[in-house]
């Protein structure tokens, strides 16, 4: 998870960008922070998806085979 300070900085740079524009250094910082945020988000989403089991209304496990294989490989 990204720190509260980094999220606050992303928001501050976004607000400044809309209000008055950013310097070259600030734009580079904003880009780097956004990339870090997206990387962290994707890793978190991957972890969440790897713990999901899909069950149909009749109680049958209908988890896609690709996800089952990924789970199996992580256990070993």
N, C-alpha and C positions, 0 to 999 in steps of 0.2 A: 504494500500500500504506500502511496506517495504521502509524504509528510504534510501536515496542515500548512506549514510555512510555504512549501512549494506550490500547493494548490492555491493558497492566498496570492502568491506571486503571479501565477498564471492568470488569475482573475484580475489582479491589478493591471497587468500588462494588457489584457484584453480591453479593459475599461479605458486605459490611456490610449490604446490604439484607435478606439472609436472616437474619443474626444479630441485628441490632438495629434495623433500619429506617434510612431516610435522611431528612435534613432536606430542606426544600423546594428549597434551592439544589443539594444533591447529586442530588436526583431530576431536576432540570432539566439538570444537567450530564450525568447518566447518559443521559437521553433524547437530548441533543445528540450525545454520543459514539456512541451506538448508531445514530443516523441517519447520521452520518458514516461509520461502519463499513459499514452496508448500502449506502450510495451508492458507496463504494470497491469493495465486493465486486461489485456489479452492473456497474460499469464494467469491472472485471477479467474478469468472466464474458462480457460482450459482446465484449471484445477476443479472448478465447479462442474463442468461437463463430464469430467472423468469419474465423478462420484454419482452421476445420474443413472437411474434405471427407469426405462419407460415401460409402463404397464398399461395394457388396453383395458376397457371397461369389464372384460370377463376375467381379469386377473392374470392374463398371460404376459410373460416378459417378451416385449417386442423391441427391445433395444437393438439398434442397428449393429450388424456384425463388426463393422469397422470400429465402433466404440467398444464393443466387447473385447476385441483383439488388443486395443490400446490398453484397456484395464488389465488384461492378462499379462501383457508385456511389462507393465509397471510393477506388478506384484513380484516378478522374478528378478 
